[in-house]
Amino acid sequence: MKQLEVQIMGQSYLLGSPDGGDSQLLEAVERVDTAMCKIRDAGKVRARERIAVLAALNLAFELSDRDVAVATVTAAAAAPTAPKGVAASSMAAKTGDDPLLASLLKRLDHALGQDGQLI
């Protein structure tokens, strides 16, 4: 295990990196730093902890959205005769037509209070 010193939103962190994982870790640090700076620069949120939570939620949502897209493509490739509604259902989840996703986003917005909406 190797240690790397990185900067996230202007603050130094010493992180452990598995052998051969430096570039992957640095890429992750860059994504987190970019996400946090974007939220900070929007000016609505100042507390570093809240910025970190919002950035983590946004990145997790992007990852989840990507997983849904991969699953949709995989399902379409596995069953070329699948109905075209498969893509429409993933789009419905993206636009908030999915009741579970809409409920989750509503609860997150309520929990965040004055910090503004998640997305």
N, CA, C and O atoms as CSV, one atom per row, in Angstrom:
chain,resi,resn,atom,element,x,y,z
A,1,MET,N,N,0.855,-1.178,0.000
A,1,MET,CA,C,0.000,0.000,0.000
A,1,MET,C,C,0.896,1.234,0.000
A,1,MET,O,O,1.861,1.327,0.758
A,2,LYS,N,N,0.555,2.159,-0.854
A,2,LYS,CA,C,1.323,3.381,-1.031
A,2,LYS,C,C,0.456,4.562,-0.609
A,2,LYS,O,O,-0.765,4.506,-0.753
A,3,GLN,N,N,1.058,5.620,-0.096
A,3,GLN,CA,C,0.289,6.798,0.294
A,3,GLN,C,C,0.509,7.918,-0.702
A,3,GLN,O,O,1.628,8.165,-1.152
A,4,LEU,N,N,-0.598,8.600,-1.041
A,4,LEU,CA,C,-0.539,9.741,-1.945
A,4,LEU,C,C,-1.124,10.949,-1.246
A,4,LEU,O,O,-2.149,10.842,-0.572
A,5,GLU,N,N,-0.486,12.094,-1.397
A,5,GLU,CA,C,-1.059,13.332,-0.886
A,5,GLU,C,C,-1.802,13.995,-2.031
A,5,GLU,O,O,-1.240,14.212,-3.104
A,6,VAL,N,N,-3.064,14.315,-1.800
A,6,VAL,CA,C,-3.909,14.915,-2.831
A,6,VAL,C,C,-4.579,16.163,-2.268
A,6,VAL,O,O,-4.604,16.377,-1.056
A,7,GLN,N,N,-5.114,16.972,-3.156
A,7,GLN,CA,C,-5.852,18.177,-2.778
A,7,GLN,C,C,-7.296,18.026,-3.238
A,7,GLN,O,O,-7.562,17.735,-4.404
A,8,ILE,N,N,-8.213,18.227,-2.315
A,8,ILE,CA,C,-9.634,18.242,-2.647
A,8,ILE,C,C,-10.197,19.542,-2.101
A,8,ILE,O,O,-10.168,19.787,-0.895
A,9,MET,N,N,-10.701,20.362,-2.989
A,9,MET,CA,C,-11.258,21.665,-2.643
A,9,MET,C,C,-10.268,22.476,-1.795
A,9,MET,O,O,-10.646,23.128,-0.822
A,10,GLY,N,N,-9.005,22.417,-2.189
A,10,GLY,CA,C,-7.981,23.211,-1.536
A,10,GLY,C,C,-7.425,22.652,-0.242
A,10,GLY,O,O,-6.574,23.286,0.383
A,11,GLN,N,N,-7.875,21.501,0.171
A,11,GLN,CA,C,-7.398,20.901,1.411
A,11,GLN,C,C,-6.623,19.628,1.097
A,11,GLN,O,O,-7.018,18.847,0.231
A,12,SER,N,N,-5.512,19.426,1.811
A,12,SER,CA,C,-4.667,18.251,1.591
A,12,SER,C,C,-5.200,17.035,2.328
A,12,SER,O,O,-5.677,17.124,3.459
A,13,TYR,N,N,-5.104,15.900,1.655
A,13,TYR,CA,C,-5.485,14.613,2.247
A,13,TYR,C,C,-4.403,13.607,1.908
A,13,TYR,O,O,-3.870,13.614,0.798
A,14,LEU,N,N,-4.077,12.743,2.854
A,14,LEU,CA,C,-3.134,11.658,2.635
A,14,LEU,C,C,-3.961,10.383,2.499
A,14,LEU,O,O,-4.613,9.949,3.448
A,15,LEU,N,N,-3.926,9.786,1.301
A,15,LEU,CA,C,-4.760,8.625,1.002
A,15,LEU,C,C,-3.910,7.401,0.720
A,15,LEU,O,O,-2.838,7.502,0.122
A,16,GLY,N,N,-4.386,6.255,1.148
A,16,GLY,CA,C,-3.734,4.992,0.837
A,16,GLY,C,C,-4.159,4.518,-0.537
A,16,GLY,O,O,-5.338,4.572,-0.884
A,17,SER,N,N,-3.203,4.058,-1.313
A,17,SER,CA,C,-3.482,3.580,-2.656
A,17,SER,C,C,-2.923,2.169,-2.822
A,17,SER,O,O,-1.756,1.925,-2.517
A,18,PRO,N,N,-3.746,1.247,-3.301
A,18,PRO,CA,C,-3.223,-0.106,-3.536
A,18,PRO,C,C,-2.190,-0.077,-4.658
A,18,PRO,O,O,-2.205,0.814,-5.507
A,19,ASP,N,N,-1.306,-1.048,-4.652
A,19,ASP,CA,C,-0.280,-1.119,-5.690
A,19,ASP,C,C,-0.930,-1.113,-7.067
A,19,ASP,O,O,-1.846,-1.888,-7.342
A,20,GLY,N,N,-0.441,-0.225,-7.926
A,20,GLY,CA,C,-0.962,-0.126,-9.282
A,20,GLY,C,C,-2.263,0.644,-9.393
A,20,GLY,O,O,-2.828,0.743,-10.482
A,21,GLY,N,N,-2.750,1.192,-8.286
A,21,GLY,CA,C,-4.031,1.888,-8.312
A,21,GLY,C,C,-3.922,3.402,-8.271
A,21,GLY,O,O,-4.926,4.092,-8.089
A,22,ASP,N,N,-2.707,3.929,-8.440
A,22,ASP,CA,C,-2.503,5.378,-8.336
A,22,ASP,C,C,-3.357,6.165,-9.324
A,22,ASP,O,O,-4.036,7.118,-8.941
A,23,SER,N,N,-3.323,5.773,-10.573
A,23,SER,CA,C,-4.045,6.549,-11.590
A,23,SER,C,C,-5.550,6.502,-11.359
A,23,SER,O,O,-6.242,7.500,-11.561
A,24,GLN,N,N,-6.054,5.358,-10.941
A,24,GLN,CA,C,-7.481,5.234,-10.670
A,24,GLN,C,C,-7.878,6.093,-9.466
A,24,GLN,O,O,-8.929,6.735,-9.482
A,25,LEU,N,N,-7.049,6.105,-8.433
A,25,LEU,CA,C,-7.320,6.924,-7.258
A,25,LEU,C,C,-7.269,8.404,-7.618
A,25,LEU,O,O,-8.130,9.175,-7.194
A,26,LEU,N,N,-6.269,8.804,-8.394
A,26,LEU,CA,C,-6.154,10.206,-8.785
A,26,LEU,C,C,-7.328,10.653,-9.654
A,26,LEU,O,O,-7.772,11.797,-9.567
A,27,GLU,N,N,-7.821,9.754,-10.482
A,27,GLU,CA,C,-9.001,10.057,-11.292
A,27,GLU,C,C,-10.222,10.258,-10.393
A,27,GLU,O,O,-11.019,11.168,-10.623
A,28,ALA,N,N,-10.371,9.422,-9.381
A,28,ALA,CA,C,-11.480,9.559,-8.439
A,28,ALA,C,C,-11.369,10.866,-7.658
A,28,ALA,O,O,-12.368,11.551,-7.442
A,29,VAL,N,N,-10.164,11.206,-7.239
A,29,VAL,CA,C,-9.935,12.468,-6.521
A,29,VAL,C,C,-10.329,13.643,-7.407
A,29,VAL,O,O,-10.959,14.589,-6.936
A,30,GLU,N,N,-9.968,13.593,-8.671
A,30,GLU,CA,C,-10.307,14.668,-9.610
A,30,GLU,C,C,-11.824,14.820,-9.755
A,30,GLU,O,O,-12.340,15.937,-9.783
A,31,ARG,N,N,-12.531,13.694,-9.848
A,31,ARG,CA,C,-13.991,13.747,-9.976
A,31,ARG,C,C,-14.625,14.344,-8.719
A,31,ARG,O,O,-15.533,15.170,-8.814
A,32,VAL,N,N,-14.151,13.929,-7.545
A,32,VAL,CA,C,-14.689,14.444,-6.283
A,32,VAL,C,C,-14.380,15.936,-6.150
A,32,VAL,O,O,-15.251,16.724,-5.783
A,33,ASP,N,N,-13.146,16.317,-6.448
A,33,ASP,CA,C,-12.748,17.724,-6.354
A,33,ASP,C,C,-13.586,18.582,-7.295
A,33,ASP,O,O,-14.058,19.649,-6.904
A,34,THR,N,N,-13.772,18.128,-8.521
A,34,THR,CA,C,-14.573,18.868,-9.495
A,34,THR,C,C,-16.014,19.014,-9.025
A,34,THR,O,O,-16.593,20.097,-9.107
A,35,ALA,N,N,-16.591,17.919,-8.533
A,35,ALA,CA,C,-17.981,17.948,-8.061
A,35,ALA,C,C,-18.142,18.896,-6.876
A,35,ALA,O,O,-19.100,19.666,-6.819
A,36,MET,N,N,-17.203,18.839,-5.931
A,36,MET,CA,C,-17.304,19.686,-4.749
A,36,MET,C,C,-17.099,21.161,-5.098
A,36,MET,O,O,-17.816,22.023,-4.590
A,37,CYS,N,N,-16.131,21.452,-5.956
A,37,CYS,CA,C,-15.873,22.843,-6.353
A,37,CYS,C,C,-17.062,23.418,-7.120
A,37,CYS,O,O,-17.389,24.595,-6.971
A,38,LYS,N,N,-17.700,22.598,-7.928
A,38,LYS,CA,C,-18.869,23.053,-8.686
A,38,LYS,C,C,-19.992,23.461,-7.735
A,38,LYS,O,O,-20.637,24.488,-7.947
A,39,ILE,N,N,-20.232,22.668,-6.692
A,39,ILE,CA,C,-21.270,22.987,-5.711
A,39,ILE,C,C,-20.883,24.240,-4.934
A,39,ILE,O,O,-21.708,25.133,-4.741
A,40,ARG,N,N,-19.638,24.307,-4.492
A,40,ARG,CA,C,-19.166,25.479,-3.745
A,40,ARG,C,C,-19.280,26.745,-4.591
A,40,ARG,O,O,-19.728,27.780,-4.098
A,41,ASP,N,N,-18.879,26.670,-5.854
A,41,ASP,CA,C,-18.880,27.831,-6.729
A,41,ASP,C,C,-20.286,28.292,-7.103
A,41,ASP,O,O,-20.480,29.441,-7.503
A,42,ALA,N,N,-21.263,27.403,-6.974
A,42,ALA,CA,C,-22.651,27.799,-7.230
A,42,ALA,C,C,-23.125,28.774,-6.159
A,42,ALA,O,O,-24.080,29.521,-6.374
A,43,GLY,N,N,-22.460,28.769,-5.002
A,43,GLY,CA,C,-22.705,29.759,-3.975
A,43,GLY,C,C,-23.836,29.498,-3.008
A,43,GLY,O,O,-24.046,30.292,-2.092
A,44,LYS,N,N,-24.575,28.410,-3.176
A,44,LYS,CA,C,-25.708,28.161,-2.290
A,44,LYS,C,C,-25.290,27.467,-0.996
A,44,LYS,O,O,-25.959,27.605,0.028
A,45,VAL,N,N,-24.200,26.731,-1.038
A,45,VAL,CA,C,-23.772,25.941,0.114
A,45,VAL,C,C,-22.337,26.321,0.456
A,45,VAL,O,O,-21.480,26.389,-0.425
A,46,ARG,N,N,-22.079,26.567,1.730
A,46,ARG,CA,C,-20.735,26.953,2.159
A,46,ARG,C,C,-20.056,25.904,3.031
A,46,ARG,O,O,-18.833,25.771,2.991
A,47,ALA,N,N,-20.816,25.171,3.804
A,47,ALA,CA,C,-20.221,24.215,4.741
A,47,ALA,C,C,-19.593,23.048,3.976
A,47,ALA,O,O,-20.248,22.393,3.165
A,48,ARG,N,N,-18.320,22.807,4.251
A,48,ARG,CA,C,-17.568,21.761,3.554
A,48,ARG,C,C,-18.249,20.392,3.686
A,48,ARG,O,O,-18.287,19.622,2.726
A,49,GLU,N,N,-18.781,20.095,4.866
A,49,GLU,CA,C,-19.442,18.804,5.084
A,49,GLU,C,C,-20.674,18.657,4.192
A,49,GLU,O,O,-20.881,17.600,3.594
A,50,ARG,N,N,-21.482,19.694,4.099
A,50,ARG,CA,C,-22.677,19.641,3.251
A,50,ARG,C,C,-22.297,19.534,1.774
A,50,ARG,O,O,-22.941,18.821,1.004
A,51,ILE,N,N,-21.252,20.246,1.398
A,51,ILE,CA,C,-20.773,20.171,0.016
A,51,ILE,C,C,-20.344,18.741,-0.299
A,51,ILE,O,O,-20.648,18.215,-1.370
A,52,ALA,N,N,-19.630,18.113,0.647
A,52,ALA,CA,C,-19.170,16.742,0.441
A,52,ALA,C,C,-20.348,15.777,0.308
A,52,ALA,O,O,-20.331,14.887,-0.542
A,53,VAL,N,N,-21.370,15.956,1.148
A,53,VAL,CA,C,-22.543,15.077,1.083
A,53,VAL,C,C,-23.266,15.256,-0.247
A,53,VAL,O,O,-23.629,14.270,-0.888
A,54,LEU,N,N,-23.479,16.497,-0.670
A,54,LEU,CA,C,-24.146,16.744,-1.949
A,54,LEU,C,C,-23.350,16.169,-3.119
A,54,LEU,O,O,-23.922,15.573,-4.031
A,55,ALA,N,N,-22.033,16.348,-3.089
A,55,ALA,CA,C,-21.187,15.806,-4.157
A,55,ALA,C,C,-21.266,14.281,-4.174
A,55,ALA,O,O,-21.358,13.672,-5.240
A,56,ALA,N,N,-21.228,13.667,-2.988
A,56,ALA,CA,C,-21.324,12.200,-2.910
A,56,ALA,C,C,-22.661,11.715,-3.459
A,56,ALA,O,O,-22.706,10.731,-4.198
A,57,LEU,N,N,-23.749,12.397,-3.105
A,57,LEU,CA,C,-25.062,12.014,-3.617
A,57,LEU,C,C,-25.148,12.173,-5.132
A,57,LEU,O,O,-25.672,11.303,-5.828
A,58,ASN,N,N,-24.637,13.276,-5.629
A,58,ASN,CA,C,-24.657,13.488,-7.079
A,58,ASN,C,C,-23.832,12.430,-7.818
A,58,ASN,O,O,-24.266,11.909,-8.845
A,59,LEU,N,N,-22.655,12.118,-7.300
A,59,LEU,CA,C,-21.819,11.099,-7.935
A,59,LEU,C,C,-22.470,9.721,-7.853
A,59,LEU,O,O,-22.417,8.952,-8.813
A,60,ALA,N,N,-23.084,9.406,-6.716
A,60,ALA,CA,C,-23.777,8.124,-6.572
A,60,ALA,C,C,-24.964,8.049,-7.523
A,60,ALA,O,O,-25.226,6.996,-8.104
A,61,PHE,N,N,-25.685,9.160,-7.690
A,61,PHE,CA,C,-26.815,9.188,-8.611
A,61,PHE,C,C,-26.331,8.971,-10.049
A,61,PHE,O,O,-26.943,8.218,-10.806
A,62,GLU,N,N,-25.231,9.634,-10.421
A,62,GLU,CA,C,-24.663,9.441,-11.760
A,62,GLU,C,C,-24.271,7.984,-11.976
A,62,GLU,O,O,-24.524,7.418,-13.039
A,63,LEU,N,N,-23.658,7.386,-10.974
A,63,LEU,CA,C,-23.242,5.987,-11.063
A,63,LEU,C,C,-24.454,5.079,-11.204
A,63,LEU,O,O,-24.450,4.151,-12.013
A,64,SER,N,N,-25.484,5.344,-10.423
A,64,SER,CA,C,-26.714,4.560,-10.499
A,64,SER,C,C,-27.369,4.712,-11.867
A,64,SER,O,O,-27.841,3.736,-12.450
A,65,ASP,N,N,-27.392,5.938,-12.371
A,65,ASP,CA,C,-27.968,6.205,-13.687
A,65,ASP,C,C,-27.178,5.461,-14.765
A,65,ASP,O,O,-27.759,4.931,-15.713
A,66,ARG,N,N,-25.862,5.424,-14.616
A,66,ARG,CA,C,-25.007,4.707,-15.560
A,66,ARG,C,C,-25.277,3.208,-15.492
A,66,ARG,O,O,-25.307,2.531,-16.519
A,67,ASP,N,N,-25.477,2.686,-14.266
A,67,ASP,CA,C,-25.789,1.264,-14.095
A,67,ASP,C,C,-27.100,0.902,-14.784
A,67,ASP,O,O,-27.211,-0.155,-15.406
A,68,VAL,N,N,-28.093,1.783,-14.672
A,68,VAL,CA,C,-29.384,1.550,-15.329
A,68,VAL,C,C,-29.193,1.530,-16.843
A,68,VAL,O,O,-29.764,0.684,-17.531
A,69,ALA,N,N,-28.395,2.455,-17.360
A,69,ALA,CA,C,-28.148,2.506,-18.801
A,69,ALA,C,C,-27.432,1.250,-19.283
A,69,ALA,O,O,-27.775,0.699,-20.329
A,70,VAL,N,N,-26.432,0.794,-18.520
A,70,VAL,CA,C,-25.706,-0.427,-18.886
A,70,VAL,C,C,-26.639,-1.630,-18.853
A,70,VAL,O,O,-26.603,-2.470,-19.753
A,71,ALA,N,N,-27.479,-1.717,-17.817
A,71,ALA,CA,C,-28.424,-2.829,-17.715
A,71,ALA,C,C,-29.410,-2.815,-18.878
A,71,ALA,O,O,-29.770,-3.870,-19.402
A,72,THR,N,N,-29.843,-1.635,-19.280
A,72,THR,CA,C,-30.777,-1.514,-20.399
A,72,THR,C,C,-30.128,-1.969,-21.695
A,72,THR,O,O,-30.735,-2.698,-22.479
A,73,VAL,N,N,-28.888,-1.536,-21.919
A,73,VAL,CA,C,-28.167,-1.931,-23.132
A,73,VAL,C,C,-27.893,-3.429,-23.121
A,73,VAL,O,O,-28.030,-4.096,-24.147
A,74,THR,N,N,-27.507,-3.956,-21.967
A,74,THR,CA,C,-27.238,-5.383,-21.848
A,74,THR,C,C,-28.500,-6.194,-22.110
A,74,THR,O,O,-28.455,-7.203,-22.815
A,75,ALA,N,N,-29.618,-5.762,-21.550
A,75,ALA,CA,C,-30.887,-6.466,-21.764
A,75,ALA,C,C,-31.299,-6.407,-23.230
A,75,ALA,O,O,-31.796,-7.389,-23.781
A,76,ALA,N,N,-31.093,-5.262,-23.852
A,76,ALA,CA,C,-31.453,-5.120,-25.264
A,76,ALA,C,C,-30.564,-5.991,-26.139
A,76,ALA,O,O,-31.027,-6.558,-27.129
A,77,ALA,N,N,-29.288,-6.100,-25.776
A,77,ALA,CA,C,-28.372,-6.933,-26.561
A,77,ALA,C,C,-28.676,-8.414,-26.377
A,77,ALA,O,O,-28.533,-9.205,-27.309
A,78,ALA,N,N,-29.097,-8.786,-25.166
A,78,ALA,CA,C,-29.399,-10.195,-24.886
A,78,ALA,C,C,-30.710,-10.627,-25.534
A,78,ALA,O,O,-30.875,-11.794,-25.888
A,79,ALA,N,N,-31.624,-9.702,-25.687
A,79,ALA,CA,C,-32.930,-10.024,-26.277
A,79,ALA,C,C,-33.248,-9.000,-27.360
A,79,ALA,O,O,-34.000,-8.057,-27.113
A,80,PRO,N,N,-32.680,-9.174,-28.570
A,80,PRO,CA,C,-32.872,-8.185,-29.623
A,80,PRO,C,C,-34.337,-7.982,-30.001
A,80,PRO,O,O,-34.679,-6.965,-30.605
A,81,THR,N,N,-35.207,-8.933,-29.655
A,81,THR,CA,C,-36.620,-8.778,-29.983
A,81,THR,C,C,-37.401,-8.160,-28.825
A,81,THR,O,O,-38.632,-8.135,-28.849
A,82,ALA,N,N,-36.684,-7.658,-27.806
A,82,ALA,CA,C,-37.364,-7.053,-26.657
A,82,ALA,C,C,-38.163,-5.841,-27.105
A,82,ALA,O,O,-37.773,-5.146,-28.044
A,83,PRO,N,N,-39.270,-5.588,-26.441
A,83,PRO,CA,C,-40.082,-4.436,-26.817
A,83,PRO,C,C,-39.333,-3.130,-26.607
A,83,PRO,O,O,-38.452,-3.037,-25.752
A,84,LYS,N,N,-39.687,-2.136,-27.382
A,84,LYS,CA,C,-39.009,-0.850,-27.288
A,84,LYS,C,C,-39.289,-0.141,-25.971
A,84,LYS,O,O,-38.630,0.855,-25.672
A,85,GLY,N,N,-40.227,-0.605,-25.184
A,85,GLY,CA,C,-40.559,0.001,-23.899
A,85,GLY,C,C,-39.439,-0.075,-22.884
A,85,GLY,O,O,-39.485,0.636,-21.880
A,86,VAL,N,N,-38.432,-0.909,-23.104
A,86,VAL,CA,C,-37.321,-1.028,-22.160
A,86,VAL,C,C,-36.611,0.303,-22.032
A,86,VAL,O,O,-36.362,0.768,-20.920
A,87,ALA,N,N,-36.278,0.926,-23.160
A,87,ALA,CA,C,-35.600,2.217,-23.114
A,87,ALA,C,C,-36.515,3.280,-22.525
A,87,ALA,O,O,-36.045,4.164,-21.808
A,88,ALA,N,N,-37.795,3.214,-22.808
A,88,ALA,CA,C,-38.729,4.196,-22.280
A,88,ALA,C,C,-38.816,4.106,-20.760
A,88,ALA,O,O,-38.957,5.129,-20.089
A,89,SER,N,N,-38.734,2.892,-20.207
A,89,SER,CA,C,-38.831,2.778,-18.752
A,89,SER,C,C,-37.606,3.372,-18.075
A,89,SER,O,O,-37.731,3.950,-16.995
A,90,SER,N,N,-36.422,3.249,-18.676
A,90,SER,CA,C,-35.249,3.866,-18.064
A,90,SER,C,C,-35.326,5.377,-18.181
A,90,SER,O,O,-34.845,6.087,-17.298
A,91,MET,N,N,-35.918,5.882,-19.249
A,91,MET,CA,C,-36.097,7.318,-19.398
A,91,MET,C,C,-37.098,7.834,-18.373
A,91,MET,O,O,-36.932,8.933,-17.843
A,92,ALA,N,N,-38.140,7.046,-18.089
A,92,ALA,CA,C,-39.128,7.452,-17.090
A,92,ALA,C,C,-38.465,7.616,-15.731
A,92,ALA,O,O,-38.777,8.553,-14.996
A,93,ALA,N,N,-37.546,6.706,-15.391
A,93,ALA,CA,C,-36.842,6.817,-14.116
A,93,ALA,C,C,-35.988,8.074,-14.094
A,93,ALA,O,O,-35.868,8.726,-13.057
A,94,LYS,N,N,-35.398,8.413,-15.220
A,94,LYS,CA,C,-34.536,9.575,-15.288
A,94,LYS,C,C,-35.329,10.871,-15.129
A,94,LYS,O,O,-34.832,11.828,-14.535
A,95,THR,N,N,-36.539,10.912,-15.645
A,95,THR,CA,C,-37.334,12.136,-15.605
A,95,THR,C,C,-38.195,12.253,-14.365
A,95,THR,O,O,-38.880,13.262,-14.200
A,96,GLY,N,N,-38.190,11.281,-13.501
A,96,GLY,CA,C,-38.959,11.370,-12.274
A,96,GLY,C,C,-40.313,10.711,-12.365
A,96,GLY,O,O,-41.090,10.798,-11.414
A,97,ASP,N,N,-40.637,10.045,-13.479
A,97,ASP,CA,C,-41.900,9.340,-13.603
A,97,ASP,C,C,-41.910,8.077,-12.751
A,97,ASP,O,O,-42.976,7.516,-12.493
A,98,ASP,N,N,-40.765,7.632,-12.319
A,98,ASP,CA,C,-40.660,6.461,-11.454
A,98,ASP,C,C,-41.029,6.889,-10.034
A,98,ASP,O,O,-40.341,7.727,-9.452
A,99,PRO,N,N,-42.093,6.335,-9.467
A,99,PRO,CA,C,-42.547,6.789,-8.146
A,99,PRO,C,C,-41.509,6.607,-7.046
A,99,PRO,O,O,-41.406,7.451,-6.155
A,100,LEU,N,N,-40.743,5.528,-7.090
A,100,LEU,CA,C,-39.736,5.299,-6.061
A,100,LEU,C,C,-38.632,6.352,-6.139
A,100,LEU,O,O,-38.221,6.903,-5.118
A,101,LEU,N,N,-38.156,6.629,-7.353
A,101,LEU,CA,C,-37.118,7.637,-7.537
A,101,LEU,C,C,-37.646,9.020,-7.172
A,101,LEU,O,O,-36.951,9.795,-6.515
A,102,ALA,N,N,-38.861,9.332,-7.590
A,102,ALA,CA,C,-39.460,10.631,-7.265
A,102,ALA,C,C,-39.584,10.793,-5.754
A,102,ALA,O,O,-39.314,11.868,-5.220
A,103,SER,N,N,-39.993,9.726,-5.062
A,103,SER,CA,C,-40.122,9.768,-3.607
A,103,SER,C,C,-38.764,9.991,-2.947
A,103,SER,O,O,-38.650,10.783,-2.011
A,104,LEU,N,N,-37.740,9.300,-3.430
A,104,LEU,CA,C,-36.396,9.448,-2.880
A,104,LEU,C,C,-35.886,10.872,-3.080
A,104,LEU,O,O,-35.351,11.478,-2.151
A,105,LEU,N,N,-36.049,11.407,-4.288
A,105,LEU,CA,C,-35.594,12.769,-4.556
A,105,LEU,C,C,-36.347,13.782,-3.694
A,105,LEU,O,O,-35.755,14.747,-3.211
A,106,LYS,N,N,-37.646,13.568,-3.502
A,106,LYS,CA,C,-38.444,14.463,-2.669
A,106,LYS,C,C,-37.944,14.431,-1.221
A,106,LYS,O,O,-37.830,15.471,-0.573
A,107,ARG,N,N,-37.648,13.221,-0.722
A,107,ARG,CA,C,-37.142,13.091,0.646
A,107,ARG,C,C,-35.774,13.739,0.796
A,107,ARG,O,O,-35.495,14.367,1.817
A,108,LEU,N,N,-34.910,13.593,-0.223
A,108,LEU,CA,C,-33.591,14.221,-0.176
A,108,LEU,C,C,-33.717,15.741,-0.198
A,108,LEU,O,O,-33.043,16.431,0.567
A,109,ASP,N,N,-34.579,16.266,-1.072
A,109,ASP,CA,C,-34.783,17.707,-1.134
A,109,ASP,C,C,-35.293,18.241,0.206
A,109,ASP,O,O,-34.854,19.294,0.668
A,110,HIS,N,N,-36.213,17.516,0.819
A,110,HIS,CA,C,-36.746,17.924,2.122
A,110,HIS,C,C,-35.640,17.901,3.183
A,110,HIS,O,O,-35.540,18.814,4.002
A,111,ALA,N,N,-34.821,16.865,3.161
A,111,ALA,CA,C,-33.743,16.737,4.157
A,111,ALA,C,C,-32.687,17.817,3.984
A,111,ALA,O,O,-32.100,18.278,4.963
A,112,LEU,N,N,-32.444,18.220,2.748
A,112,LEU,CA,C,-31.412,19.228,2.492
A,112,LEU,C,C,-31.892,20.636,2.861
A,112,LEU,O,O,-31.081,21.538,3.075
A,113,GLY,N,N,-33.201,20.814,2.933
A,113,GLY,CA,C,-33.754,22.085,3.376
A,113,GLY,C,C,-33.346,23.235,2.495
A,113,GLY,O,O,-33.581,23.212,1.287
A,114,GLN,N,N,-32.735,24.246,3.089
A,114,GLN,CA,C,-32.413,25.481,2.387
A,114,GLN,C,C,-31.223,25.364,1.450
A,114,GLN,O,O,-30.911,26.315,0.733
A,115,ASP,N,N,-30.553,24.221,1.440
A,115,ASP,CA,C,-29.407,24.067,0.551
A,115,ASP,C,C,-29.844,23.975,-0.904
A,115,ASP,O,O,-28.997,24.033,-1.795
A,116,GLY,N,N,-31.110,23.837,-1.168
A,116,GLY,CA,C,-31.585,23.726,-2.538
A,116,GLY,C,C,-31.791,22.279,-2.913
A,116,GLY,O,O,-31.488,21.367,-2.143
A,117,GLN,N,N,-32.306,22.086,-4.099
A,117,GLN,CA,C,-32.606,20.745,-4.557
A,117,GLN,C,C,-31.348,20.034,-5.013
A,117,GLN,O,O,-30.374,20.659,-5.433
A,118,LEU,N,N,-31.390,18.715,-4.920
A,118,LEU,CA,C,-30.244,17.880,-5.296
A,118,LEU,C,C,-29.899,18.054,-6.765
A,118,LEU,O,O,-28.744,18.292,-7.120
A,119,ILE,N,N,-30.906,17.934,-7.612
A,119,ILE,CA,C,-30.663,18.042,-9.055
A,119,ILE,C,C,-31.638,18.997,-9.680
A,119,ILE,O,O,-31.593,19.221,-10.889
